[in-house]
Amino acid sequence: MLNNVSGNVSAIATSLRQHLPFSSQQDLDITPYYRNHVAAITGAGSGMGRELAIHLAKMSCHVALSDINAEQLAQTKDLLVGYDVKVTTTVLDVSDNKAVEAWADSVMAEHGKVNFIFNNAGVALYSSVEGSSISELEWVMDINFWGVVYGTKAFLPLIKNSVKESEIDGGKKDSKARKFNEHGHIINISSLFGLTAQPSQSAYNASKFAVRGFTESLRQELDIQRCGVSATCIHPGGIKTNIANSARGNDSISDLGMRSGRKAISSFNKFLKFDASAAAWIILQAAATNQPRCLIGNDAKMIDAVQRVFPARYSKVLNDVNKLSRQLKGKKRAKTANRKAAIAN
């Protein structure tokens, strides 16, 4: 087994070197891309949505914020006091298409234009396929997938029009080098679980895989149109947000040998290690540099590499690597304990 795992790790490392360099662009100046533009953000009451708002305000980008939680939304707005930007807020359920359309119209009315939509709102469900109810599946899909669709559909024509009005020299539609004074971008949040599937996460996987396909197709269409608007799909790994604490679930995962209830939430939170502010900054860089997709965190990059190398059996490879990692950690702890015991004697 050790030889097999070693070979797997070598193949993964090769994939990482070829496709997913761990270098960052932390020093890249992206302020000009966002300055004096208008960004709409869903799920802005906490987590990455809140951090996106703060970073954008620091870059003099006006923001239209929405969240289903009025209190948390107000807290985010308070954090932006002192920045020379216009901030508007709307309590919003992204699973309500009419409400999302009304919000988009209000953003145009209040800000006069809109350049970016960050479809960030999301929820989680832990359940086996057999144990999940149709209503639970619909709840996840309505927010994670349809919320992204509604946000994209409502804001896309407004963003395209805002960018079109900034076109230089009247704009020649047949030109391959159309130029605009303003930027437009749609940023949709998928997940690490939009790249690989996990037991107990069928609904979440389905919604995030759907976001990925939807966004990648959208980007291709926008590239063909050369309209000055593009799209990026974001695949975060474990980000420190409230998603675990607000997750729904049931005891059906105990049949899979997994913890349920508070223990499940506790285990979920242990997986969320990457700083939300740093994640938001990476997202903003990805949009400003027009990346087709963005992986956040070494966990997302590593697991994506595993899926690339072992598309049909990545789950087994990951399990083998995890087992080996636990064994090595156990041996290390034992050596440390023996060393301390020897010193004590």
Disulfide bonds with the S-S distance in Angstrom:
none
